Amino acid sequence: MSIPFELPTEDRASSPYTGYTRAHWEAVADGLLWAAWRWSTPGRALLDLPGRPSRSGVRSDGLEGFARTFLAAGFRVAGAGGEDPHGWLDRYAEGLASGTRTPGRDDTESWPLILDHDVQGQPMVESASVALGLRLTAPWLWKHLDSGVQDRVEEWLRGALRHVPAPNNWYLFPYTVAGFLESVGRGDAETAAARERALDLMEGWYRGEGWYADGDGRAFDHYNGWALHLYPVLDAHLGGDTDALARYGERLRAHLDGYALMFGSDGAPLHFGRSLTYRFAASAAVGLGALTGHTPLPPGASRRLVSGSLRYFVDRGALTDEGVLSLGWYGPHEATLQPYSGPASPYWASKAFVSLLAPADHPLWTAPEEPAPVEEADRVLALPAPGLLVQATRGDGIVRLHNHGSDHVRPHEGESAAEDDPHYGRQAYSTRTGPTARENAADNHLSVEVDGRSSVRRRVHPLGAGHGDGWGWAASWHRPVFVTGAPMVPGLRVESVTVARGPYELRVHRVVGAPPGARVTHTGWATGPEEPLTSALHGLYGWECEAETVRAPQGTAFVPWAELPRLSGAAGGTSVHVSLAALTGEPAGVPAAGAVAEVVPGADGVEVVWAADGARTRVSFEPVGVKHTRV
């Protein structure tokens, strides 16, 4: 697709995989800024980008446009050592003065006040971007502001310290505000308390292996990289705090050890979790690791991942004809969005430009690109802390994520089927497919049907995960809940195990406590009928017939119209259902129907024999576990 601004010539010598260099990053940053600034108010305090407003309202959306583009400008100018050939900082200086003159007034320029998250919370999110932009550019912007403007900006920012954040990564927004104020000599007990509170919460949310939950509960998604690691590690880096950098940097290194495998060979991040309209922000943690040295990746592999992710979206229509980032994935896509998403929300993608803090002579830019982890070999990686199983195949460059541990249900919330979230509730996600819309048939989902009513999965309870040489497994259980009729059936429970091996996914489900006459359905991957992808789902045990094809007319973020395979069978009491699924981009597909030679049910589980080599995989349920034996 055409790009609405000029890019440098590709360099396939130093960047054989993407052709992108540091100059391409600067050009994209500048192009995004030029396009966004066309929509500024006269006093430059708000950028009112075109599009449907968020639930926070147009004024908050205008602040979001200012703040999130300021983040891109901050990385761009700081990475160039203060050189600002386009005069970005003059624009932001004028906007800072205009926006803070009379905060809260309903006029052309005034910024909204920062209040509690449940009253008028979105400005608290944007305060962190304003503060970080100011910290990055302090020698060239903050120090030259009139003292009265400095005082007004400080007073507005302190609203973030005096109000209640949402109970998740939002606590890092006042943390970031406080970090800026302390860096310019305006720290006090209030800033210290905000920072201490955030770091205390981070300790409680850290679950090991480099993974944080996004608040209390079990929400694991891209917020790990673009928020929960980004803010504390970057704060320590900018402040020269070696102790904090060692602590949080090592967690970032551990995170990247698994997360680096979650990018496809085409540069796509996993389509999983909320706020996916932030797009290439998914690479922020990779760039930050390269910048600080807290990464298991060589510099060339880091650049291949960050540039691959940036180019993936630039080449696929993420920008409108005017050069503005659209609300969606490739182009506009309503189902990808959350109610809090507004026209400027996609500019949190600016976090990816943290890579520009690495100067031109940094190994991130001078080392030749190396293969991404998915391009090196087939891999299966279990991540027990978040309850995830990553499956990557080198031949087609696809990465799949099997979700047995992440949901978006807070501990105090009930499991309402009306709140079913396709971006967490499905059992598998990938870099080439997106979940179907709530109103369509659900992909990668096991549903229990009672009296014609279908269940969904809400709260996910992990039961373990592990891997061996070329294979891995993860397991969980959930309580099926229903949209209509009684919200639940007493005693009904589904235990699910995924075993990944090569391109294959052995999916084993045990349904416990189903009433007489209940049925189960299970679906596979949703793909477009004209895509060069194959979605296979083969029933091995507990299903009545071969899979049928069902339609998803609303499509996915990848295709406007999709179809998916579906199995069905009888349930009642306790029943076991075994299938083999596959998603592949290999031209010849994969022979899912013949991949398993034998299925041997047992009293406490099931064993399958693989046709290719006679290896045996035994799935047990009491307790849940998987044993894989080679011949």
DOROMAR-707463 format. One line per 10 residues: number of its first residue (from 1); their letters; for each residue x, y, z of C-alpha. Coordinates in Angstrom, 2 decimals, padded with zeros to 5 digits. Example, Ala and Ser with C-alpha at 12.3 -4.5 7.8 and 13.67 -1.06 7.14 Angstrom:
2
1	AS	012.30,-004.50,007.80 ~ 013.67,-001.06,007.14
//
This chain:
631
1	MSIPFELPTE	000.00,000.00,000.00 ~ 001.19,003.55,-000.62 ~ 002.78,005.47,002.25 ~ 001.75,009.14,002.51 ~ 005.28,010.38,003.17 ~ 008.70,009.70,001.74 ~ 011.02,007.08,003.20 ~ 014.77,006.67,002.63 ~ 016.07,004.05,000.23 ~ 016.11,000.55,001.67
11	DRASSPYTGY	019.45,-000.78,002.88 ~ 019.46,-004.51,002.26 ~ 023.16,-004.81,003.07 ~ 022.85,-003.91,006.75 ~ 019.15,-004.80,007.02 ~ 018.65,-007.89,004.83 ~ 015.31,-008.77,006.44 ~ 013.51,-005.42,006.61 ~ 015.56,-002.89,004.63 ~ 014.91,-000.38,007.43
21	TRAHWEAVAD	017.63,001.70,009.06 ~ 017.61,004.31,011.80 ~ 016.85,006.91,009.12 ~ 013.62,005.06,008.32 ~ 012.59,005.29,011.97 ~ 013.23,009.02,012.00 ~ 011.29,009.45,008.77 ~ 008.28,007.53,010.10 ~ 008.31,009.55,013.33 ~ 008.47,012.80,011.38
31	GLLWAAWRWS	005.76,011.67,008.96 ~ 003.40,010.77,011.80 ~ 004.04,014.10,013.50 ~ 003.52,016.15,010.34 ~ 000.20,014.46,009.67 ~ -001.08,014.74,013.24 ~ -000.18,018.42,013.61 ~ -002.51,019.33,010.75 ~ -005.31,018.90,013.28 ~ -004.05,021.14,016.10
41	TPGRALLDLP	-006.06,023.92,017.72 ~ -004.82,027.50,017.11 ~ -002.95,027.61,020.41 ~ -001.50,024.12,019.79 ~ -002.75,022.65,023.08 ~ -005.01,020.00,021.53 ~ -004.73,017.79,018.47 ~ -008.29,017.00,017.47 ~ -007.72,014.10,015.09 ~ -010.65,012.96,012.94
51	GRPSRSGVRS	-012.65,009.92,013.97 ~ -015.22,008.61,016.41 ~ -014.70,010.03,019.94 ~ -013.83,007.90,022.94 ~ -016.08,007.62,025.96 ~ -013.93,010.31,027.64 ~ -015.07,012.97,025.19 ~ -013.57,015.18,022.51 ~ -011.53,017.44,024.81 ~ -009.80,014.50,026.46
61	DGLEGFARTF	-009.18,013.03,023.01 ~ -007.52,016.31,021.94 ~ -005.20,016.16,024.95 ~ -004.44,012.56,024.02 ~ -003.38,013.74,020.57 ~ -001.02,016.30,022.06 ~ 000.45,013.98,024.70 ~ 000.99,010.85,022.62 ~ 002.54,012.65,019.68 ~ 004.73,014.54,022.17
71	LAAGFRVAGA	006.07,011.15,023.20 ~ 007.12,010.45,019.60 ~ 008.70,013.91,019.31 ~ 010.51,013.42,022.61 ~ 012.15,010.20,021.51 ~ 012.89,011.69,018.09 ~ 014.61,014.86,019.39 ~ 016.35,013.26,022.39 ~ 017.67,010.49,020.17 ~ 019.17,013.15,017.88
81	GGEDPHGWLD	020.94,014.84,020.79 ~ 018.57,017.80,020.74 ~ 018.61,018.45,017.02 ~ 015.13,019.50,016.01 ~ 015.18,020.46,012.32 ~ 011.38,020.48,012.05 ~ 010.78,022.63,015.13 ~ 008.65,020.10,016.95 ~ 009.58,021.37,020.41 ~ 008.45,024.94,019.65
91	RYAEGLASGT	004.99,023.59,018.90 ~ 004.83,021.61,022.12 ~ 006.13,024.55,024.14 ~ 003.31,026.71,022.83 ~ 000.77,023.98,023.52 ~ 002.01,023.51,027.09 ~ 001.49,027.22,027.76 ~ -001.98,027.30,026.19 ~ -003.28,024.08,027.68 ~ -002.31,024.86,031.28
101	RTPGRDDTES	-003.42,028.51,031.34 ~ -006.94,027.71,032.60 ~ -007.27,023.92,032.98 ~ -010.80,022.63,033.16 ~ -012.40,025.50,031.24 ~ -014.62,024.73,028.27 ~ -012.75,026.80,025.72 ~ -010.63,026.16,022.64 ~ -007.34,025.25,024.31 ~ -007.67,024.34,027.99
111	WPLILDHDVQ	-006.68,020.87,029.09 ~ -009.13,018.84,031.16 ~ -008.30,018.41,034.83 ~ -006.87,015.13,036.07 ~ -009.41,013.44,038.35 ~ -010.01,009.92,039.69 ~ -010.05,007.14,037.12 ~ -013.79,006.57,037.50 ~ -014.68,010.28,037.16 ~ -012.45,011.78,034.48
121	GQPMVESASV	-009.46,009.54,034.44 ~ -008.10,009.56,030.91 ~ -006.05,012.76,031.43 ~ -004.04,010.83,034.03 ~ -002.92,008.45,031.29 ~ -001.87,011.38,029.13 ~ -000.03,013.08,032.00 ~ 002.57,010.31,031.86 ~ 003.25,010.96,028.17 ~ 003.49,014.71,028.80
131	ALGLRLTAPW	005.86,014.12,031.71 ~ 008.02,011.65,029.82 ~ 008.16,013.95,026.79 ~ 009.30,016.78,029.07 ~ 011.90,014.61,030.75 ~ 013.34,013.43,027.45 ~ 013.60,016.98,026.09 ~ 014.32,018.89,029.31 ~ 017.61,020.51,028.12 ~ 015.95,021.93,025.02
141	LWKHLDSGVQ	012.34,022.58,026.09 ~ 011.67,022.64,029.84 ~ 014.70,024.76,030.72 ~ 013.59,027.42,028.25 ~ 009.98,027.67,029.38 ~ 008.87,030.75,031.26 ~ 008.89,030.04,035.01 ~ 005.17,030.74,035.18 ~ 004.49,028.13,032.51 ~ 006.70,025.67,034.37
151	DRVEEWLRGA	004.68,026.24,037.53 ~ 001.38,025.78,035.71 ~ 002.57,022.59,034.04 ~ 003.71,021.24,037.39 ~ 000.39,022.07,039.03 ~ -001.54,020.32,036.26 ~ 000.72,017.27,036.41 ~ 000.33,017.00,040.17 ~ -003.29,016.14,039.60 ~ -002.01,012.67,038.74
161	LRHVPAPNNW	-000.41,012.42,042.18 ~ -003.55,013.53,044.01 ~ -006.16,011.32,042.40 ~ -006.87,007.60,042.24 ~ -005.57,005.59,039.24 ~ -007.30,002.54,037.82 ~ -006.13,-000.57,039.72 ~ -003.58,-001.72,037.16 ~ -000.67,-000.28,035.15 ~ -002.20,003.18,035.68
171	YLFPYTVAGF	-000.20,003.51,038.91 ~ 002.85,003.92,036.69 ~ 001.43,007.17,035.32 ~ 001.81,009.16,038.57 ~ 005.09,007.29,039.01 ~ 006.29,008.72,035.69 ~ 004.99,012.20,036.51 ~ 006.81,012.08,039.84 ~ 009.99,010.91,038.14 ~ 009.96,013.92,035.84
181	LESVGRGDAE	009.28,016.39,038.64 ~ 012.14,014.96,040.70 ~ 014.46,015.07,037.68 ~ 013.95,018.86,037.38 ~ 014.34,019.58,041.09 ~ 010.64,019.69,041.96 ~ 010.38,016.52,043.99 ~ 008.89,016.32,047.49 ~ 007.09,013.92,049.80 ~ 004.16,013.76,047.38
191	TAAARERALD	006.32,012.60,044.46 ~ 008.19,010.13,046.66 ~ 004.93,008.60,047.88 ~ 003.62,008.16,044.32 ~ 006.77,006.36,043.26 ~ 006.90,004.15,046.33 ~ 003.24,003.16,045.95 ~ 003.71,002.14,042.31 ~ 006.80,000.07,042.97 ~ 005.16,-001.66,045.94
201	LMEGWYRGEG	002.25,-002.67,043.72 ~ 004.63,-003.86,041.02 ~ 006.15,-006.33,043.48 ~ 002.74,-007.81,044.16 ~ 001.95,-008.03,040.46 ~ 005.23,-009.67,039.48 ~ 004.63,-013.38,038.87 ~ 008.10,-014.43,037.75 ~ 009.78,-015.26,034.42 ~ 009.62,-011.56,033.50
211	WYADGDGRAF	005.82,-011.39,033.60 ~ 003.65,-008.94,035.52 ~ -000.10,-009.24,035.93 ~ -001.79,-006.01,034.87 ~ -003.21,-005.38,038.33 ~ -004.60,-007.93,040.75 ~ -005.78,-011.04,038.96 ~ -004.44,-012.73,035.85 ~ -004.33,-010.26,032.97 ~ -001.17,-010.94,030.96
221	DHYNGWALHL	-000.86,-009.22,027.59 ~ 001.11,-006.58,025.66 ~ 000.88,-004.19,028.61 ~ 003.81,-006.12,030.05 ~ 006.09,-004.66,027.41 ~ 004.68,-001.24,026.60 ~ 003.86,-000.26,030.22 ~ 004.87,-002.52,033.10 ~ 008.48,-002.91,031.91 ~ 008.80,000.30,029.93
231	YPVLDAHLGG	008.16,002.87,032.63 ~ 010.37,001.59,035.48 ~ 013.25,000.50,033.24 ~ 013.27,003.73,031.24 ~ 012.98,005.77,034.44 ~ 016.05,004.02,035.88 ~ 017.94,004.44,032.61 ~ 017.20,008.16,032.32 ~ 017.93,008.75,036.00 ~ 021.16,006.74,036.08
241	DTDALARYGE	019.81,004.59,038.93 ~ 022.03,001.54,038.59 ~ 020.36,-000.42,041.40 ~ 016.87,000.03,039.97 ~ 018.11,-000.67,036.46 ~ 019.70,-003.90,037.61 ~ 016.49,-005.00,039.34 ~ 013.95,-004.09,036.69 ~ 016.34,-004.61,033.80 ~ 016.88,-008.22,034.73
251	RLRAHLDGYA	013.13,-008.74,034.76 ~ 012.98,-007.19,031.31 ~ 015.70,-009.57,030.14 ~ 013.71,-012.54,031.46 ~ 010.57,-011.25,029.77 ~ 012.29,-010.87,026.41 ~ 013.59,-014.43,026.62 ~ 010.05,-015.60,025.84 ~ 008.48,-012.49,024.37 ~ 011.00,-012.28,021.53
261	LMFGSDGAPL	009.45,-015.47,020.13 ~ 006.04,-013.77,019.89 ~ 006.67,-012.01,016.56 ~ 005.97,-013.68,013.24 ~ 008.49,-013.70,010.41 ~ 006.39,-011.01,008.72 ~ 006.95,-008.74,011.74 ~ 003.47,-009.15,013.22 ~ 003.03,-009.24,016.98 ~ 000.51,-011.64,018.46
271	HFGRSLTYRF	-003.07,-010.47,018.05 ~ -003.95,-010.99,021.71 ~ -005.20,-008.83,024.56 ~ -006.60,-005.31,024.62 ~ -005.46,-002.03,023.07 ~ -004.16,-003.69,019.93 ~ -004.61,-000.43,018.04 ~ -001.28,000.57,019.61 ~ 000.23,-001.73,016.98 ~ 004.04,-001.38,016.82
281	AASAAVGLGA	004.23,-000.31,020.47 ~ 004.49,-004.09,020.87 ~ 008.20,-003.74,020.00 ~ 008.94,-001.15,022.71 ~ 010.28,-003.70,025.19 ~ 012.62,-005.14,022.56 ~ 014.05,-001.70,021.76 ~ 014.35,-000.82,025.44 ~ 016.24,-004.03,026.13 ~ 018.71,-003.24,023.34
291	LTGHTPLPPG	019.09,000.34,024.57 ~ 019.86,-000.64,028.16 ~ 021.68,-003.90,027.46 ~ 019.08,-005.91,029.38 ~ 018.20,-008.36,026.64 ~ 019.09,-011.94,025.67 ~ 019.04,-010.92,022.00 ~ 022.02,-009.84,019.88 ~ 021.63,-006.29,018.53 ~ 020.94,-007.47,014.99
301	ASRRLVSGSL	018.05,-009.67,016.13 ~ 016.61,-006.81,018.18 ~ 016.65,-004.51,015.17 ~ 015.12,-007.18,012.99 ~ 012.21,-007.44,015.46 ~ 011.59,-003.73,016.02 ~ 011.99,-002.75,012.37 ~ 009.97,-005.74,011.25 ~ 007.10,-004.71,013.51 ~ 007.23,-001.08,012.38
311	RYFVDRGALT	007.33,-002.00,008.71 ~ 004.59,-004.61,009.11 ~ 002.05,-001.92,009.95 ~ 003.41,000.85,007.74 ~ 003.14,-001.46,004.73 ~ -000.35,-002.76,005.54 ~ -002.51,000.31,005.68 ~ -002.21,001.38,009.33 ~ -001.87,004.95,008.05 ~ -004.73,006.76,006.39
321	DEGVLSLGWY	-004.25,008.64,003.12 ~ -003.55,011.71,005.28 ~ -000.82,009.89,007.19 ~ -002.77,009.51,010.45 ~ -002.76,006.24,012.37 ~ -006.24,004.78,012.09 ~ -008.25,003.09,014.82 ~ -007.75,-000.58,014.04 ~ -005.13,-003.11,013.03 ~ -004.20,-002.88,009.35
331	GPHEATLQPY	-006.72,-000.17,008.60 ~ -009.85,000.75,010.57 ~ -011.34,-002.18,012.47 ~ -014.04,-001.57,015.05 ~ -013.85,-004.96,016.76 ~ -010.20,-004.38,017.67 ~ -011.13,-001.36,019.78 ~ -012.17,-000.70,023.37 ~ -014.62,002.00,024.50 ~ -011.71,004.07,025.79
341	SGPASPYWAS	-010.15,004.22,022.32 ~ -010.37,007.60,020.59 ~ -008.90,009.05,017.38 ~ -005.49,009.72,018.96 ~ -005.29,006.47,020.94 ~ -003.20,004.67,018.29 ~ -000.37,007.12,018.98 ~ 000.66,005.12,022.03 ~ 002.49,003.33,019.22 ~ 004.96,006.18,019.79
351	KAFVSLLAPA	006.49,004.07,022.56 ~ 008.24,002.02,019.89 ~ 010.39,005.07,019.15 ~ 012.25,004.43,022.40 ~ 014.62,002.65,020.01 ~ 015.71,006.07,018.75 ~ 017.30,006.79,022.14 ~ 020.03,004.45,020.94 ~ 022.38,006.80,019.01 ~ 023.40,006.17,015.42
361	DHPLWTAPEE	026.62,004.44,016.47 ~ 024.84,002.05,018.85 ~ 025.05,-001.67,017.94 ~ 021.26,-001.69,017.59 ~ 021.79,000.31,014.37 ~ 025.28,-000.74,013.29 ~ 025.11,-004.53,013.65 ~ 023.68,-006.32,010.62 ~ 020.18,-007.68,011.06 ~ 019.99,-011.28,012.24
371	PAPVEEADRV	017.08,-013.73,012.07 ~ 014.17,-013.35,014.45 ~ 013.71,-016.28,016.87 ~ 010.84,-017.66,014.75 ~ 013.14,-017.74,011.73 ~ 015.79,-019.88,013.40 ~ 013.93,-023.11,014.14 ~ 010.58,-024.60,015.13 ~ 010.08,-023.94,018.84 ~ 007.60,-024.71,021.57
381	LALPAPGLLV	008.01,-022.70,024.77 ~ 005.96,-023.03,027.95 ~ 005.63,-019.99,030.22 ~ 004.21,-021.35,033.48 ~ 004.05,-017.98,035.29 ~ 001.45,-016.44,032.95 ~ 000.10,-019.86,031.91 ~ 000.93,-019.45,028.22 ~ 002.28,-021.84,025.59 ~ 004.09,-020.40,022.56
391	QATRGDGIVR	004.34,-022.46,019.36 ~ 006.41,-021.17,016.43 ~ 007.05,-022.81,013.06 ~ 009.96,-021.64,010.95 ~ 008.59,-022.80,007.59 ~ 005.61,-020.44,007.54 ~ 006.82,-017.96,010.16 ~ 003.62,-018.23,012.21 ~ 003.58,-017.92,016.00 ~ 000.65,-019.26,017.99
401	LHNHGSDHVR	-000.19,-018.54,021.61 ~ -002.23,-021.04,023.60 ~ -003.86,-019.25,026.49 ~ -004.23,-021.22,029.71 ~ -003.59,-018.44,032.19 ~ -004.61,-014.96,031.08 ~ -008.04,-013.41,031.42 ~ -009.37,-009.93,032.02 ~ -011.55,-010.67,035.04 ~ -010.58,-008.81,038.20
411	PHEGESAAED	-010.68,-010.73,041.50 ~ -013.75,-008.85,042.78 ~ -015.75,-009.33,039.57 ~ -018.26,-012.04,038.83 ~ -017.96,-014.21,035.74 ~ -020.60,-012.60,033.58 ~ -021.00,-014.11,030.13 ~ -022.23,-010.72,028.95 ~ -018.65,-009.48,029.42 ~ -017.14,-012.19,027.23
421	DPHYGRQAYS	-013.97,-010.74,025.69 ~ -012.75,-012.36,022.45 ~ -009.26,-010.96,023.05 ~ -008.81,-013.04,026.25 ~ -011.48,-015.76,026.32 ~ -010.35,-017.78,023.31 ~ -007.92,-020.65,023.84 ~ -005.49,-019.74,021.05 ~ -004.22,-016.65,019.20 ~ -001.63,-016.12,016.48
431	TRTGPTAREN	000.36,-013.62,014.43 ~ -001.71,-014.39,011.32 ~ -005.26,-014.58,012.68 ~ -007.51,-012.56,014.94 ~ -010.47,-013.61,017.02 ~ -013.92,-013.44,015.50 ~ -016.41,-010.85,016.72 ~ -018.62,-011.62,019.71 ~ -021.73,-011.78,017.52 ~ -020.19,-014.46,015.24
441	AADNHLSVEV	-019.16,-018.05,015.89 ~ -016.23,-018.00,018.31 ~ -012.91,-019.35,017.04 ~ -010.63,-021.59,019.13 ~ -013.34,-022.13,021.70 ~ -014.95,-025.04,023.51 ~ -018.59,-024.39,024.36 ~ -020.91,-026.48,026.49 ~ -024.50,-026.31,025.29 ~ -027.27,-026.82,027.85
451	DGRSSVRRRV	-030.88,-026.54,026.71 ~ -029.64,-024.94,023.50 ~ -027.67,-022.25,025.35 ~ -023.95,-021.95,024.66 ~ -021.30,-021.19,027.27 ~ -018.25,-018.94,027.20 ~ -014.97,-019.01,029.12 ~ -014.31,-016.09,031.47 ~ -012.02,-016.69,034.47 ~ -009.10,-018.95,033.58
461	HPLGAGHGDG	-007.50,-021.14,036.25 ~ -004.05,-022.44,035.20 ~ -003.22,-026.06,035.97 ~ 000.41,-026.15,034.84 ~ 002.69,-025.90,031.83 ~ 005.96,-027.37,030.66 ~ 008.02,-028.24,027.63 ~ 010.59,-030.67,026.34 ~ 012.60,-031.05,023.17 ~ 010.27,-029.93,020.38
471	WGWAASWHRP	007.04,-030.15,022.36 ~ 005.22,-028.44,025.18 ~ 001.95,-028.29,027.06 ~ -000.26,-026.02,029.09 ~ -003.51,-026.69,030.95 ~ -006.30,-024.82,032.68 ~ -009.86,-025.17,033.90 ~ -012.83,-022.86,033.73 ~ -016.43,-022.72,034.82 ~ -018.71,-022.35,031.78
481	VFVTGAPMVP	-021.09,-019.39,032.07 ~ -024.13,-018.60,029.95 ~ -025.57,-015.41,028.51 ~ -029.23,-016.45,028.71 ~ -031.10,-018.45,031.30 ~ -029.24,-019.45,034.47 ~ -025.73,-017.92,034.38 ~ -024.14,-021.25,035.38 ~ -024.82,-024.93,035.93 ~ -023.82,-026.11,039.43
491	GLRVESVTVA	-020.79,-028.38,039.34 ~ -020.11,-027.87,035.63 ~ -016.41,-027.57,034.89 ~ -014.17,-027.84,031.83 ~ -010.53,-028.92,032.07 ~ -008.46,-028.16,028.97 ~ -004.99,-029.29,027.90 ~ -003.07,-028.21,024.81 ~ -000.02,-030.14,023.64 ~ 001.96,-028.46,020.85
501	RGPYELRVHR	004.31,-030.43,018.65 ~ 005.62,-029.08,015.34 ~ 002.63,-027.51,013.56 ~ 000.13,-029.64,015.48 ~ -002.03,-028.81,018.50 ~ -003.41,-031.73,020.43 ~ -006.45,-030.35,022.25 ~ -007.90,-032.44,025.07 ~ -010.95,-031.35,027.07 ~ -012.65,-033.07,029.98
511	VVGAPPGARV	-016.16,-031.86,030.73 ~ -017.27,-032.62,034.28 ~ -020.76,-032.28,035.72 ~ -022.68,-031.79,032.47 ~ -026.44,-032.43,032.79 ~ -028.13,-035.09,030.64 ~ -028.64,-033.94,027.07 ~ -025.77,-031.45,027.12 ~ -023.59,-031.08,024.06 ~ -020.18,-029.65,023.33
521	THTGWATGPE	-018.80,-027.80,020.32 ~ -015.20,-026.95,019.59 ~ -013.80,-024.65,016.92 ~ -010.46,-024.07,015.25 ~ -008.69,-021.13,013.64 ~ -010.66,-018.48,011.73 ~ -009.19,-017.70,008.31 ~ -010.29,-016.00,005.12 ~ -011.31,-018.40,002.35 ~ -008.84,-016.79,-000.06
531	EPLTSALHGL	-005.94,-016.53,002.39 ~ -002.82,-018.66,001.86 ~ -003.54,-020.35,005.19 ~ -005.01,-023.70,006.16 ~ -007.08,-024.16,009.30 ~ -007.54,-027.82,010.16 ~ -009.51,-029.41,012.99 ~ -009.77,-033.19,013.15 ~ -011.84,-035.04,015.74 ~ -009.95,-037.92,017.39
541	YGWECEAETV	-012.21,-038.98,020.26 ~ -015.55,-037.90,021.74 ~ -016.87,-036.20,018.61 ~ -019.72,-037.40,016.44 ~ -018.43,-036.59,012.96 ~ -015.82,-034.67,011.03 ~ -015.62,-030.91,011.39 ~ -018.12,-028.72,009.57 ~ -017.26,-025.25,008.27 ~ -019.09,-022.31,009.84
551	RAPQGTAFVP	-019.01,-018.68,008.81 ~ -017.98,-015.49,010.56 ~ -019.34,-012.70,008.32 ~ -017.84,-009.92,010.44 ~ -014.41,-011.37,009.76 ~ -011.37,-010.61,011.87 ~ -008.77,-007.87,012.01 ~ -006.99,-009.69,009.19 ~ -009.84,-010.49,006.79 ~ -013.28,-008.94,006.18
561	WAELPRLSGA	-014.99,-012.35,006.08 ~ -013.86,-015.59,007.71 ~ -014.74,-019.23,008.18 ~ -013.68,-021.78,010.78 ~ -013.97,-025.53,011.41 ~ -016.28,-026.81,014.16 ~ -016.70,-030.18,015.86 ~ -019.70,-031.26,017.93 ~ -020.50,-034.13,020.26 ~ -022.63,-035.32,023.14
571	AGGTSVHVSL	-021.80,-034.65,026.77 ~ -023.32,-035.63,030.11 ~ -021.72,-036.44,033.43 ~ -018.00,-036.68,032.67 ~ -016.80,-036.87,029.07 ~ -013.46,-036.50,027.29 ~ -013.05,-034.88,023.88 ~ -009.82,-035.03,021.88 ~ -009.00,-033.24,018.64 ~ -006.01,-032.21,016.55
581	AALTGEPAGV	-005.84,-028.68,015.23 ~ -003.39,-026.94,012.93 ~ -002.88,-023.50,011.45 ~ -000.33,-023.43,008.67 ~ 000.89,-021.29,005.84 ~ 002.77,-024.14,004.20 ~ 001.64,-024.50,000.56 ~ 000.86,-028.19,000.94 ~ -000.82,-027.77,004.32 ~ -000.32,-030.34,007.06
591	PAAGAVAEVV	-001.95,-033.80,007.17 ~ -003.86,-033.32,010.42 ~ -006.21,-036.23,009.76 ~ -003.37,-038.74,009.68 ~ -000.95,-037.23,012.18 ~ -002.22,-039.36,015.08 ~ -002.19,-043.13,014.56 ~ -004.07,-044.22,017.68 ~ -006.04,-042.81,020.61 ~ -006.13,-044.87,023.80
601	PGADGVEVVW	-008.66,-043.65,026.40 ~ -008.04,-044.51,030.04 ~ -009.71,-044.18,033.41 ~ -007.94,-040.92,034.26 ~ -006.91,-039.55,030.86 ~ -006.00,-040.37,027.31 ~ -002.92,-041.39,025.34 ~ -002.22,-040.70,021.67 ~ 000.34,-042.33,019.42 ~ 001.89,-040.09,016.77
611	AADGARTRVS	001.97,-041.59,013.29 ~ 005.26,-040.10,012.11 ~ 007.54,-041.61,014.75 ~ 005.43,-043.65,017.17 ~ 005.99,-041.22,020.03 ~ 003.36,-041.29,022.76 ~ 001.72,-038.39,024.56 ~ -000.28,-039.18,027.70 ~ -002.62,-036.56,029.17 ~ -003.77,-037.24,032.73
621	FEPVGVKHTR	-006.46,-035.40,034.66 ~ -006.10,-036.50,038.28 ~ -003.85,-034.64,038.72 ~ -003.51,-032.83,035.40 ~ -000.21,-033.54,033.69 ~ 001.37,-034.50,030.38 ~ 004.03,-037.09,029.65 ~ 005.64,-037.37,026.23 ~ 007.71,-040.46,025.37 ~ 009.85,-040.88,022.29
631	V	010.27,-044.33,020.78
//
